[in-house]
């Protein structure tokens, strides 16, 4: 299990590099959130266009779409990376405003910044496995003389 520092205070999230399915779930999460973002943008545009007469209602409807999207992103990220991940990443914001909810841009930027870290962690893991169990590995298949 590797610690990944997520802020200037030394807070970390834990990544289990021995979990064979973790990287796939991470990639799936980024894909899901991109798709959810596209849907959210359409819903946002729809909410604005439906409320042409009443600007206040349009703003409320559009805001509701963004809040729902952000809440869903936070839920999915914390489901994979652990409860409290978002509070750690955006610690400064939560200390200023305990009700803070990161927007789409901040959440997606966090995941984008995490991609090279994940690639490196799993590249290291793969390299260690290759060295240990590479082509020359015979394990119990070796003959005893």
HELIX and SHEET records of a PDB file:
HELIX    1   1 UNK A   22  UNK A   50  1                                  29    
HELIX    2   2 UNK A   55  UNK A   81  1                                  27    
HELIX    3   3 UNK A   85  UNK A   89  1                                   5    
HELIX    4   4 UNK A   91  UNK A   96  1                                   6    
HELIX    5   5 UNK A  104  UNK A  133  1                                  30    
HELIX    6   6 UNK A  139  UNK A  141  5                                   3    
SHEET    1   A 2 UNK A   2  UNK A   5  0                                        
SHEET    2   A 2 UNK A  12  UNK A  15 -1                                        
END                                                                             
